[in-house]
Amino acid sequence: VYIGYHTIDSGTAFSDYREIDSGLYLSTTGRCYIVSSGVVSSTPIGVYASGDLFEIRINSAYNFEFVRNGVILFTSSTILRDAVHFPMYAFVYFASVGSISELKWMGSNFTVSPALPSPGDYVTNWYGDLCRYSLTQNISGIVSYNPTATCDAARSYSATSSITITSSQSLLKGISFTPSFGAKYFAVGLLSVSSDTETGSALTANLDYGFVAGADSGTIYDRVRIKDKNRDTSTTYANSIAYNAGDQFQIRLDTDNFVTFVHNSFIVYRSVFALTASSFPLTFKIVFTTEANDISNIRWLGVLQPEELLTTVTAGASVLFSGGAGYPIVYNGNFLSSATVTAAWKPGAVSSGAIWSSTDSVKGITFTLPDNTHAMVVGLDNKLSFSSPPLPRFGFSFSADGQIRAIDDKTDIGYIGVYAAGDVFTLTISPLNALQYIRNGALLYTSTGLVFSTTFPLFARADFFTGSSSLNNTVWVQGPTLESSLLGGESVIWGGYTPTSISVVSGVITNILA
């Protein structure tokens, strides 16, 4: 359907949609396009579904506004100067019968706006791609793909939500869903409406952020990858996570407009960059390539709340890690290790619990390194985006030759000491809201970066460079564990910036290279 306004010129009658001055083209695949002087825009400005309410209205500045469900899709740049009428042009598609109802003249009272879904509601407003009769949905938030013989099994088929997240101020922040089967190809993602296209057979076609099970080529059935369109590596697939039928996934915006990925109550990833105003409106898309597949329990989400995660964090309790968002990570109790793989920085493991505010009794983590021959980064982070090398908000960076560097406010500030097998490390928030980097009870470094309310939540994370890396006895701690008891006549215990040319023995400091 084409519908818009047309200036009534003397002696000219409307006869074709190409004479529309400005208006909307509503496509057969549920997308809205701008029509200007009869030319349809190349990218959609929104989506629509059966029952949506459209308005074409003149605002106080005498511009035309085109509105869907109370939300302005666009405003024309032209000003009303002459008499206009409102033509509609429609054509029959595949012998289907369509209709437009409730055509009414409007006054100046622009208050009509149907109710939008609330967080917790099922997502039921979907429209399908080509071969739409193979995509079904119901009020319980299930989208299924069961193609008939007339469908092309070689390509993907999708369903897209007709309800969008209109801005960062929207109450709707994302969706949760559950795959009903394992060993299937699917992709569920978040994308800007302006980047969506009519066609695309690739599994991840047009997804900006999403969970992807399977691959565009090859076979990866038992793992879900994460797609982040702004990830600055040669591949857009950030992480890989083992999954099973019945697992719960979430994709949602956090308070800083970063995209947060959650799997079974673990935050497994956050986007590299925050979304900007130009990213909106946002919609959600499901793509299938394997038959007899469905995604169930699809619900709208609001702002992430601590109780939605595995957040039981108490001093002395082991840090519980997710199963590894990158290459295989082995977690058993409070022992964490990486599989034997080619040496390279890889996304590691993230804690299920977190420090949520400066008033929490838990202030940091402590852990033991069983050797000093593996490179890794261990720290506290509030943005779980992976980089190479890793740069958590605060952390220790351990080299494979026994040296320690400090990461302070996502910046590698350099060498702070050496370490040996069996050393115990603590990273904890001080009473002055700085981070203290402690080895065997001795303070090595105090951060210049401070923690504020916007710094939280802080998750424990570990990223590995070499295979067979491990750390032991990772535990949440209540506060600093410095050796602070001083008696007259005792040797001074030294820490801090201690280059390898310095030797400390029985309180005597020797510069070996002097």
N, C-alpha and C positions, 0 to 999 in steps of 0.2 A: 504494500500500500504506500502510495505517495500522498501526502497531505500537507498543505501549507497555505500561503496567501499569494494572491495575484492582483497586481494593480490593474484596475479597470481603465484601459486606455480607450480613447474614442475610436469606435469602429472595430475594436479587437475583441474577439470572444476566446475564452479558454478552450483549447482542444487537445492539449497534450501535456503530460507531466513536465516536459522540458520548458514549459512556460511558467513554472512555479518560480516566483521571485526568491522565496526563502521558505524552507519547510523541512519535513522529516521524511525519510524513506525507511519504512519498517520492513526488514527483510524476512524471508521465509525461514531463516535460521535464528530468529529471535534477537536480532541486533538493530540498533537505531543509528542512522546516518544523517548527516546534514545534507540538504539539497539547497544549492545556491545557484540561481539563474539556470536551473535545469540540470546542473552538474552534481553528481553524488560524490561525497567525500570518500577518500580511499580507506580511511580507518573509522571504525564505529565510535560513537560518543557514549554509548550505553547499550543496555540490553532491555528486553521487555518480555512479558508473558501474557497469556490469555487473562483477561480481566483487569489489566492495568488501566489506570485512568490518565488520559492525556489531555493537556490544555494548550491552546494557542491563544495568547492573551497580550494585550498592549499595556506596557508599564507606564509609570508616571512620566518617563522621559520620552514616551511615544516610540519606544523600540518594541519589537515583538519578542516575547519569551515563549520558549517551547518547553513544556513541563511534563514529567512523568511521575505519577504518584506523589505530587507535591514537591518534587525536586526539579529545579531548573536544569535542563540538559544543555541549553545554550540560549544566548540572546543575540538577535540579529543586529548587525551594525547599522542597518538602514532605519530611517525615521519615517513614521507614517505621515504622508503629505497629501495623498490622494485617496479616493475611494478604493477599497479593496474587497474582494470576495475570497472565499475559502474553498478552493477546489480540492477534490479527492480523486485520485486515479488508482484503480486496482486492476489486477489481472489474475486469471485463474491459473493455479499451479498444480500440476498433476491431477487435474479434474476434481480438486477439493473445493469445498464450499466454505467461504468465509463471510464474516459479517462484522459490521461496526455498529455498536448500539449506544444508546444514551447520548445522542448528539444534541447538545443544548447550547443556547446563547449564554454568555457569561456577563455578569456585571463587574463592578470594581472590587468585589469582596473575594479575594483570592485566599480562601482558608481551607479549601477541600484538600485533605491529605489522608489517605487510608493508613490504618495502623501498620507499623513495621514489626517484624518479629523481635522478640526479646532474647537476651542470652539464656540458653537452656532450651529454647524451642527447636523442634526439628527443622532441618532445611528441606523444604518441600517444593520450592519454586525453581524448578529446573527446566531447561529446554534442551532438546537433543540435537545432535549433528545429523548429517545425512544418514539414511537408514534408521530414522528415528523410531520406527516401530519395534526395533530390537532393544531400545532403552526403555525401561519401566521404572516407575517410582511410586511410593505410597506415603501415607501420612506418618509412617513410623521412621521416616528418614532413611529409606533404602533406595539406592540406585542400582539396578541390575542390568546386565548385558547378556541377552540370550538370542543371538541372531538366528534368523531363518535362512533357508537355502538361498534366498535372493540377496542376502548381504554379502559384501565382499570381505571375506575373512582375512584377507592379506593386509588390511589397513586398520587404523585405529578409529574408534568411535567415542564421542565425548558427550558429556552433559555439563552445562554451565548454569550457575545460579543466576536467576534474573534479579535477585535482590543484591545490591552492591553495598560495600562500605564506602560511604560518600566522602568522608574526611577523617582526619586523625581525631576529631571530636566525637565521632560516632560511638554509640554505646556498643555496637557490634565490633568485635576485635578479631574474630577468626572463627574457625570451625574445628570440631573434633569428629573423628570417624573411626570405624573398626572394619578391617578387611575380613570378610566372612570365610575366606579360603586362604591357604598358603599355596605356594608354588603357582602363582598367577602373575600375569603382567598387568600392572595398573600404574597410574600416576594421579595424584591428587595435589593440586597446587593453587597458588594465589597468583593473580596476574592483574596488571593494569588493563582496564577496559580498552584503552587506546592501543594496546599492543596485541589484542586478540584479533584473529583473522577468521575468515569464513572456512578455510580448509587447512589441511595439514595432517599427514599420515603418520608422522613420527610420534612415538609414545609421549615425548615431552614437548610437543608442539606448543610454543608460545607460553609455557609456564615460566614465570619469573622466579618463583620460590615454590618448592614442593617436595613431597616424598615420592620416590620413584622405585617401584618394584619391577625387576626385569631390566631390559636394556633395549635400545633402539636396534642393536644388532648383537648377536651372541646370546648366551643363556646365563642369567644370574637370577635364579628363582627364589632363593632362600634369604636374600638380603634386600634391605631397602636403602637406597642412596638418598642423599639430600642435595637438591639443586638450589644454588644461590647464583643469580644472574650476574652479580657484581664480584664474584670471587676471582681474584687476580692470579689465576694459575692457568695452565694449558687446558684444563678440563673444568667444566662447571659443576661436576659432581663432587661435593665437598666430603661427605662422609659415607660410611656404609655400616648398616646395623642389621644384625640378625633379627628376624621377626617371625611370628606365627599367626595363624588364624586366631582372631579374637583379641589381638593386641589393640591397645588404644593409642591413637595418634592425635596430635593437636598441631595446628598451624595458626599462630595468632600474633598480633602486634603487641609489643610491650609499651610501657608508658613513654619510652623515648622513641617510639616508632621504628624500632628494630623488629625484624621478623623472628619470632621464637619458635623453635621446633621441639616438641615434647613427645617422648615415646614411653608409654607405661609409667607415667609420673616422673620421668627423668627429663630434664632439659638437656638435650643432646647437641644443640647448636643454636647460635644466633647469627643473623645475617651480618655481613661485613659492614654494610652501610645502613643508615637509617633511611626510611622512606621520606620523600619530600612531598610538597603540595601537588606537584605535577604527577605523582604516582597514582593519585586518586581520580575517579572512583576505582575501587578494586572489586573483583569478582573471583569466584572459586570455580575450578574446572576439574572434572573427573574424566580420565581417558582410559579406555580399555583396549586391549588387543587379544586377550584370551577369552574364549567363550565360557558360558555358564559361570559368570563371575558377578559378584556384587559387593558393594561397599555399604555398610549398614551403620545405624545409630549415628547419623550425621546431624550434628547439632551446632547451633550458633553459640559462640563464646563471647564473654565479656572480658574485663581486665583480669589478668592472672592473679589469683589469690594464693598465699602461702599454703593454705590447707589443701590445695589441689595437687601438691607435690609430696614426695616422701621427705618431709621436713623435720622429722624427729631428730634433733641435734642436741646432745648433752655432752658436757665435759667428761672425758674418759671413754666415750663411746667410739668404736671404730668408724672410720669414714667409709660409707657404703658407696661404691662407684658403679656407674653404669657399665655395661658389658663392653664398652669400647666403641667410640663413634668413628674411629678410623680403621686401621688395620687390626687384626684380631688381638684383643686384650684379654688376658686371663685374670679373673678376680676370684679370690678365695679367702673369705674372712677379711682380714686387713692386709693381705698380701696381694700385690698388684704386679703383673709382669706382662711384657710384650712378646709376641711370637717372633720367631726367627725369620726376619725379612731383610731385603736389601736396605742398607743404611740410607736413611732420608728422614727428614722431619715429617711426622704423620700426626693427624688428630688423635689424641689419646683418650683418656677416661675422665669423666666428670662426676662429681659427687651428686647423690640424690638430694641430700640435705644442703642447707646453706645458712650463713649468718645473715639475718634479715634486717638488722638494725644495730646501731651502736649501743643500744640498751640490752641486747642479748647477753646472756651470761657467758656463752661461748665466744671466744675472741680470735681463735686461729686453729692451726693444725700443727701436729708434730709427726715426724716420720724418721725411719732409719734406712740408710743406704747400705746394702750388703757388700758392695764393692765400690771401687773408684775407677772403673774402666768402661763405663757406659755413659753416653751423653743423654741428658734428659732435662726437662724443665718442670718444676713442681711449684705450684703457687696458688693464689686466690684470685678469682676473676669474676667480674660481673657481666662481661660481654664475651660469650664463648666462641667468638669468631676465630677461626684458625688462621695463622700466618706462618711463614717459614723464614727465619726461625720463629718459634712461638713467643709471643709477648703478652703474657697475662697482665692484669692490673698490677699485681705485686708477685714476686716469685724469685726462687733460686734457679740459676742456670748452671748445670753441672757438666763439665767437659769430660771426655774420656781419658784425660791425662791428669785427673785429680784436682782441677782448679774450679773455683766458684766465682760466678758473676752474679750481680744483683740486678733484678728488673724492678724498676721503680716507676709507677704511674705509666706503665706500658713502654718504658724506655730502658734499654740496656745501659746501665751507668758504669759498667766495667767490673774489674777484678776486685774481690773482697777477701779472698783467702784460698786455702787449700782444704782438701778433705781426704779422709781415709775410710777404708771399709769399717762398718760398724758405727760410724758417726751418727749422732742424733741431731736432727734439725728441727727448729721451731720457727714458724712465721705467725706473728700474733699482733693484734692491735693494742697499742699502748694507751694509757689513760689520756694522752694528749692527741689521740686519734692518728698517730703515725704508726707505720708498720715496723716491727723490730725483727731483724734477721739474726737468728741465734744458732750457734753450733756448740753442742756439748755444754750448754749452759752459759756460754760466753757470747756477748753481743758482738756481732760482726759489722752490723750496719743498721742505721735508722733512716727510714725513708724521708725524703723531702715532701713527697706527695702525701696528702692526708685523705682520710675517708670522711665523706659527707653523707647526707641522707640519700643523695642521688647515686652514691657509689654502690649501694646495696641493691639486691642480695649479692653476697660474695660466696661463690662456689669453690670447692677445692678441685683442682685439675692437674693432670699429669700428662705430658707429651713426651714421646720417645723418639730418639734419633736412630739408635742401634737396636737390633733384635736381641731378645733374651735379656732386656733391661728389667729391673725390678726395684720396688721399694717395699719396705716392711713396716709393720706396726704403725700404720697411718691412723691417727687418733685426733679427735677434736679436743682442744684445750681451752681452759677457762681464762688464762691470761699469761703474762710473761713468766718464764721460768729461768730467770737469770741467777747466777751464783753471786748473790748480793751481800752475803754475810762477810764483813771485813773485820780482821783482828790485826792489831799492831804487830809488825815483824814478819807478816806473811809476804811472800813473793807476789808481785803484781801479775795478774793473768792478762795477757795481751790479746786483742782482737782487732778487727777493722781492716784497713787497707794494708795487708801484709804481703808484699811481693815475695816470690820464691827465693830471693837472695837474702831474706831475713831468717835468722835462726833464733828461736826462743827456747832456752834450756835453763830450768831452775831460776827463772826470773832474770836471767842475763840475756840481753838482746845483742846479737852480733850481726853486722852487715857483712855478709860473706864476700861480696864483691868490692868492698871498700879498699 
